[in-house]
Amino acid sequence: MDKVRIGIVGMGNMGKGHAKYLMEGKVPQAELTAICDSDPARLEAFANEYGDKVKRYEQVDDFLKNAPIDGVLVATPHYFHPEIAIKAFQNNLHVLIEKPAGVYTKQVREMNEVAEKSGKVFGIMYNQRTNPVYQKVRDLIISGELGEIKRTCWIITNWYRPQSYYDSGVWRGTWEGEGGGVLINQAPHQLDLWQWICGLPKRVRAFCHFGKYHDIEVEDDVTAYVEYENGATGTFITTTGEAPGTNRLEIAGDRGKIVVEDDKITFWRLRESERVYNKSTSKTFGAPECWKCEIPVKGTATGHAGITTDWVNAILKGTPLLAPGVEGIRGLEISNAMYLSTWIDDWVEIPVDEDLFYSKLQEMIQKSKSRAKK
């Protein structure tokens, strides 16, 4: 194989975006050969823009069995990601799913097990991992430059959405259609980067506010507190109802502090470990000598096309994935824990009690006055 034939399932906003860069040839050694959507109007709109070269399907099963494709990019509403991915693996296809991996970890774990048995290349569209800023921060942590992590804090409130956004699709803003709000739709990128850089916390205490700023069923404002295995603590704050918003990641360690804001990394680097200074100094006041360092970052974020290119290279050349699909469960563990903590009004351990979470989610769906039911 010298070129990967790609099919897209779901031609909504994200599906159309993926189709555009593929049709423009921005992914070397890849070709869009088929699309699938249950809405004939979307298929017709694609044909009107790009012609009839790409085959079109309305039924997913027909598409997966008969389309001229080697791999499938899943860009459907969240609940369908694992279901379609599993079917694709069973049809001997490589899979790249949009974020989130799914709505609940129990379903995603099943998808991961099928993926690993299939031997196919499985990726997830965590396009923020292509950002050299976060790659550099991760390098600083892994290399030990910051020392042992003591505290993390991510304020990600620049996901502002007006009511018209939620009104644009019957599945949006509902438990039945979307499975959650800002945690499941917008913030999965930061939840993934948070754990990718700092690791998974061991327990979570969260406060999700449902329909606080919008006429929706799901959460649009969240504040969460977490604890890590080594005793470090962290906070995660996000909303779609705040303008202007903030995107600021702060990580404190025993060798200083890293702050990421406005695509810049500032490292307040201590000349010696705070823990060592704390035990050795005889001064009543003062602090370790600190240097403010502006960390240089090379490269550019390649975004969605970059993740797709990485997936294609893994298929053709066997190169390791930047965003393996099986890692999608990690950020979902955190968001599931945040929901469950709010619902039971208590701490939640990670990994979450999958059966308890699923039962609580079903309760929310049953109580739903979802537009998706109309």
C-alpha positions as CSV (number, residue, x, y, z in Angstrom):
1,M,0.0,0.0,0.0
2,D,1.4,3.4,-1.0
3,K,-1.7,5.4,-0.2
4,V,-4.4,5.1,2.5
5,R,-8.0,5.3,1.3
6,I,-10.0,7.1,3.9
7,G,-13.7,7.2,4.6
8,I,-15.5,9.6,6.9
9,V,-18.6,8.8,8.9
10,G,-20.5,11.9,9.9
11,M,-20.6,14.9,7.7
12,G,-21.5,17.6,10.2
13,N,-19.1,20.5,11.1
14,M,-16.2,18.3,12.0
15,G,-16.7,15.8,9.2
16,K,-16.8,18.6,6.6
17,G,-13.6,20.1,8.1
18,H,-11.8,16.8,7.8
19,A,-13.0,16.3,4.3
20,K,-11.8,19.8,3.3
21,Y,-8.2,19.3,4.2
22,L,-8.2,15.8,2.7
23,M,-9.7,17.0,-0.6
24,E,-7.1,19.8,-0.6
25,G,-4.3,17.2,-0.4
26,K,-3.0,18.3,2.9
27,V,-2.4,14.8,4.1
28,P,0.4,13.2,2.0
29,Q,-0.2,9.6,1.0
30,A,-3.9,9.7,1.8
31,E,-7.1,10.0,-0.3
32,L,-10.7,10.6,0.7
33,T,-12.6,7.9,-1.2
34,A,-16.0,7.7,0.6
35,I,-18.3,9.5,3.0
36,C,-21.3,8.4,5.0
37,D,-24.1,10.3,6.6
38,S,-27.7,9.4,7.4
39,D,-28.8,12.9,6.1
40,P,-29.0,12.8,2.2
41,A,-28.9,16.6,2.1
42,R,-25.4,16.5,3.6
43,L,-24.2,14.0,1.0
44,E,-25.7,16.0,-1.8
45,A,-24.1,19.2,-0.5
46,F,-20.7,17.5,-0.5
47,A,-21.2,16.3,-4.1
48,N,-22.2,19.8,-5.2
49,E,-18.9,21.1,-3.8
50,Y,-16.5,18.4,-4.8
51,G,-18.2,16.3,-7.5
52,D,-19.0,12.6,-7.7
53,K,-15.5,11.2,-7.3
54,V,-16.0,10.3,-3.6
55,K,-18.6,7.6,-3.1
56,R,-21.5,8.4,-0.8
57,Y,-23.4,6.1,1.6
58,E,-26.4,6.6,3.9
59,Q,-26.1,3.4,5.9
60,V,-23.1,2.8,8.2
61,D,-23.1,-0.9,7.8
62,D,-23.2,-0.7,4.0
63,F,-20.4,1.9,4.1
64,L,-18.1,-0.2,6.4
65,K,-18.6,-3.4,4.4
66,N,-18.5,-2.1,0.8
67,A,-16.8,1.3,0.6
68,P,-13.4,1.4,-1.1
69,I,-11.5,2.4,2.1
70,D,-8.6,1.2,4.2
71,G,-9.4,3.3,7.2
72,V,-12.3,5.2,8.7
73,L,-12.5,8.6,10.4
74,V,-15.4,8.7,12.8
75,A,-16.9,12.2,13.2
76,T,-20.4,11.4,14.5
77,P,-22.1,12.5,17.8
78,H,-20.3,11.2,20.8
79,Y,-22.3,8.1,21.8
80,F,-21.6,6.5,18.4
81,H,-17.8,6.8,18.4
82,P,-17.2,3.4,20.1
83,E,-20.0,1.6,18.4
84,I,-18.9,2.6,14.9
85,A,-15.2,2.1,15.7
86,I,-15.9,-1.5,16.9
87,K,-17.8,-2.3,13.7
88,A,-14.9,-0.8,11.6
89,F,-12.4,-3.0,13.4
90,Q,-14.6,-6.0,12.7
91,N,-14.5,-5.1,9.0
92,N,-10.7,-5.1,9.1
93,L,-10.4,-1.3,8.9
94,H,-8.0,1.1,10.6
95,V,-9.8,3.7,12.8
96,L,-9.3,7.4,13.7
97,I,-12.0,8.7,16.0
98,E,-12.9,12.3,16.9
99,K,-12.8,13.3,20.5
100,P,-14.1,12.3,23.0
101,A,-13.5,8.6,22.8
102,G,-17.0,8.1,24.0
103,V,-19.4,9.2,26.7
104,Y,-18.7,6.6,29.4
105,T,-15.6,4.5,30.1
106,K,-17.3,1.2,30.1
107,Q,-18.1,1.5,26.4
108,V,-14.7,2.9,25.6
109,R,-12.9,0.1,27.4
110,E,-14.8,-2.4,25.2
111,M,-13.7,-0.4,22.1
112,N,-10.1,-0.5,23.3
113,E,-10.2,-4.2,23.8
114,V,-11.5,-4.8,20.3
115,A,-8.9,-2.4,18.8
116,E,-6.0,-4.2,20.5
117,K,-7.2,-7.6,19.2
118,S,-7.7,-6.3,15.7
119,G,-4.1,-5.4,15.0
120,K,-5.3,-2.3,13.2
121,V,-4.0,1.3,13.7
122,F,-6.2,3.1,16.2
123,G,-5.9,6.9,16.7
124,I,-7.9,9.7,18.3
125,M,-8.2,13.3,17.1
126,Y,-6.3,14.9,20.0
127,N,-5.0,17.6,17.7
128,Q,-3.8,19.8,20.6
129,R,-1.0,17.2,21.1
130,T,0.5,18.6,17.9
131,N,1.0,22.0,19.6
132,P,4.8,22.4,20.2
133,V,4.0,24.5,23.3
134,Y,2.4,21.5,25.1
135,Q,5.0,19.1,23.8
136,K,7.7,21.3,25.3
137,V,5.9,21.5,28.7
138,R,5.6,17.7,28.7
139,D,9.3,17.4,28.0
140,L,10.1,19.7,30.9
141,I,8.1,17.6,33.2
142,I,9.3,14.2,32.0
143,S,12.9,15.3,31.9
144,G,12.7,16.3,35.5
145,E,13.4,20.0,35.0
146,L,10.5,21.0,37.2
147,G,11.2,18.3,39.8
148,E,8.3,16.5,41.5
149,I,4.9,18.1,40.8
150,K,3.3,19.8,43.8
151,R,0.3,21.5,42.3
152,T,-1.5,21.9,38.9
153,C,-4.1,24.4,37.8
154,W,-5.8,24.8,34.5
155,I,-8.3,27.6,33.9
156,I,-9.8,27.0,30.5
157,T,-12.8,29.4,30.2
158,N,-12.3,30.6,26.6
159,W,-14.8,28.0,25.2
160,Y,-17.6,30.6,25.1
161,R,-20.7,29.5,23.3
162,P,-23.9,31.5,22.8
163,Q,-27.4,29.9,23.1
164,S,-27.6,29.8,19.3
165,Y,-24.7,27.2,19.3
166,Y,-26.8,24.8,21.4
167,D,-29.9,25.5,19.3
168,S,-28.0,24.6,16.1
169,G,-28.4,20.8,16.5
170,V,-31.1,18.8,18.3
171,W,-28.4,16.6,20.0
172,R,-26.5,19.5,21.5
173,G,-26.8,20.3,25.2
174,T,-28.7,17.2,26.0
175,W,-27.9,14.0,28.0
176,E,-29.5,11.8,25.4
177,G,-27.9,13.4,22.4
178,E,-24.5,14.6,23.7
179,G,-23.9,12.9,27.0
180,G,-22.6,16.0,28.7
181,G,-21.6,19.6,28.1
182,V,-18.3,21.5,28.3
183,L,-16.5,18.5,29.8
184,I,-17.5,16.1,27.0
185,N,-17.6,18.5,24.0
186,Q,-15.1,21.3,24.4
187,A,-12.7,20.5,27.3
188,P,-11.6,17.0,26.3
189,H,-8.6,18.5,24.7
190,Q,-7.4,20.1,27.9
191,L,-8.4,17.1,30.0
192,D,-6.2,15.0,27.7
193,L,-3.3,17.4,27.8
194,W,-3.6,17.7,31.6
195,Q,-3.2,14.0,32.1
196,W,-0.7,13.7,29.2
197,I,1.6,16.2,30.9
198,C,0.9,15.7,34.6
199,G,-0.5,12.2,34.9
200,L,-3.9,10.9,36.1
201,P,-5.1,12.0,39.5
202,K,-6.2,9.4,42.0
203,R,-9.4,11.0,43.1
204,V,-11.7,13.9,42.2
205,R,-14.1,16.3,44.0
206,A,-16.1,18.3,41.4
207,F,-18.9,20.8,41.2
208,C,-20.7,20.8,37.8
209,H,-23.4,23.4,37.3
210,F,-26.1,22.3,34.8
211,G,-27.7,24.9,32.5
212,K,-26.2,27.8,34.6
213,Y,-25.7,30.1,31.7
214,H,-27.7,28.5,28.9
215,D,-31.1,26.8,28.3
216,I,-29.5,23.3,28.3
217,E,-29.7,20.2,30.4
218,V,-25.9,19.6,30.7
219,E,-23.1,21.3,32.5
220,D,-21.8,24.7,31.2
221,D,-19.7,25.6,34.3
222,V,-17.3,23.3,36.3
223,T,-14.8,23.6,39.1
224,A,-13.0,20.5,40.2
225,Y,-10.3,19.7,42.7
226,V,-8.0,16.6,42.3
227,E,-5.4,14.7,44.3
228,Y,-2.5,12.8,42.8
229,E,-0.7,9.7,44.1
230,N,2.4,11.6,45.2
231,G,0.3,14.1,47.3
232,A,0.1,16.8,44.7
233,T,-3.2,18.6,44.2
234,G,-4.8,20.2,41.2
235,T,-7.8,22.3,40.0
236,F,-9.6,22.4,36.7
237,I,-12.0,25.2,35.9
238,T,-14.0,25.4,32.7
239,T,-17.1,27.0,31.3
240,T,-18.9,27.9,28.0
241,G,-20.6,30.9,29.6
242,E,-17.7,33.3,30.4
243,A,-16.4,36.1,28.2
244,P,-13.7,37.1,27.8
245,G,-12.2,33.7,28.8
246,T,-8.8,32.5,30.0
247,N,-6.6,29.7,29.0
248,R,-3.8,29.3,31.6
249,L,-2.0,26.2,32.8
250,E,0.2,26.5,35.9
251,I,2.3,23.6,37.2
252,A,4.3,24.0,40.4
253,G,7.1,21.7,41.3
254,D,9.9,21.5,43.8
255,R,12.2,23.1,41.2
256,G,10.0,26.1,40.3
257,K,6.9,26.9,38.4
258,I,5.8,26.7,34.7
259,V,3.0,28.9,33.3
260,V,1.5,28.5,29.9
261,E,-0.6,31.4,28.6
262,D,-1.0,33.1,25.2
263,D,1.0,30.3,23.6
264,K,4.1,31.2,25.7
265,I,5.9,29.1,28.3
266,T,7.4,30.9,31.3
267,F,9.6,28.9,33.7
268,W,10.4,30.4,37.1
269,R,13.3,28.1,37.8
270,L,14.7,27.6,41.3
271,R,18.4,27.3,41.6
272,E,18.0,24.6,44.1
273,S,15.1,22.3,45.1
274,E,12.5,24.0,47.4
275,R,12.4,20.9,49.5
276,V,16.2,21.0,50.0
277,Y,16.1,24.7,50.7
278,N,13.2,24.4,53.2
279,K,15.2,21.9,55.3
280,S,18.6,23.5,55.1
281,T,18.1,27.3,55.3
282,S,18.5,29.1,58.6
283,K,16.8,32.3,57.3
284,T,13.5,33.2,58.9
285,F,12.2,34.7,55.6
286,G,13.3,34.5,52.0
287,A,13.1,31.9,49.3
288,P,15.3,29.9,47.0
289,E,17.0,32.0,44.2
290,C,14.7,32.0,41.2
291,W,15.3,32.8,37.5
292,K,12.6,33.8,35.2
293,C,13.1,31.9,31.9
294,E,11.2,32.4,28.7
295,I,11.3,28.9,27.2
296,P,11.8,28.9,23.4
297,V,9.4,26.8,21.4
298,K,10.2,25.5,17.9
299,G,7.7,24.3,15.3
300,T,4.0,24.9,14.6
301,A,0.9,23.1,15.6
302,T,-0.3,21.0,12.7
303,G,-3.8,20.4,14.1
304,H,-6.4,18.0,12.6
305,A,-4.4,17.4,9.4
306,G,-1.3,16.7,11.5
307,I,-3.1,14.0,13.6
308,T,-4.5,12.4,10.4
309,T,-1.1,12.5,8.8
310,D,0.4,10.9,11.9
311,W,-2.2,8.1,11.7
312,V,-1.6,7.6,8.0
313,N,2.2,7.3,8.6
314,A,1.5,4.7,11.3
315,I,-0.5,2.7,8.9
316,L,2.0,2.9,6.0
317,K,5.3,3.0,7.9
318,G,4.6,1.6,11.4
319,T,5.6,4.8,13.2
320,P,4.3,5.3,16.7
321,L,1.2,7.4,17.1
322,L,1.2,10.8,18.8
323,A,-2.3,10.2,20.0
324,P,-3.1,6.5,20.3
325,G,-6.9,5.8,20.4
326,V,-6.6,3.6,23.5
327,E,-5.4,6.7,25.5
328,G,-8.8,8.4,24.9
329,I,-10.1,6.7,28.0
330,R,-7.7,8.6,30.3
331,G,-9.3,12.1,29.9
332,L,-12.7,10.4,29.9
333,E,-11.9,8.9,33.3
334,I,-11.4,12.4,34.6
335,S,-14.6,13.8,33.2
336,N,-16.7,10.8,34.2
337,A,-15.3,11.2,37.7
338,M,-16.3,14.9,37.7
339,Y,-19.8,14.1,36.7
340,L,-20.1,11.2,39.2
341,S,-18.7,13.4,42.0
342,T,-21.3,16.0,41.4
343,W,-24.2,13.5,41.2
344,I,-23.3,11.7,44.4
345,D,-22.0,14.9,46.1
346,D,-18.8,13.2,47.2
347,W,-15.2,12.2,46.3
348,V,-14.7,9.8,43.4
349,E,-11.7,7.5,43.0
350,I,-10.0,6.9,39.6
351,P,-10.6,4.6,37.9
352,V,-14.3,5.3,38.3
353,D,-17.0,2.8,39.3
354,E,-18.1,2.2,35.7
355,D,-21.4,0.5,36.5
356,L,-22.4,3.2,39.0
357,F,-21.5,6.0,36.5
358,Y,-23.5,4.2,33.7
359,S,-26.6,3.9,36.0
360,K,-26.4,7.5,37.0
361,L,-26.0,8.6,33.3
362,Q,-29.1,6.5,32.4
363,E,-31.0,8.3,35.2
364,M,-30.1,11.7,33.7
365,I,-31.2,10.5,30.2
366,Q,-34.5,9.2,31.6
367,K,-35.2,12.6,33.3
368,S,-34.2,14.4,30.1
369,K,-36.6,16.7,28.3
370,S,-34.1,16.4,25.4
371,R,-34.9,18.0,22.1
372,A,-33.5,14.8,20.6
373,K,-36.6,13.0,21.8
374,K,-39.0,15.3,19.9
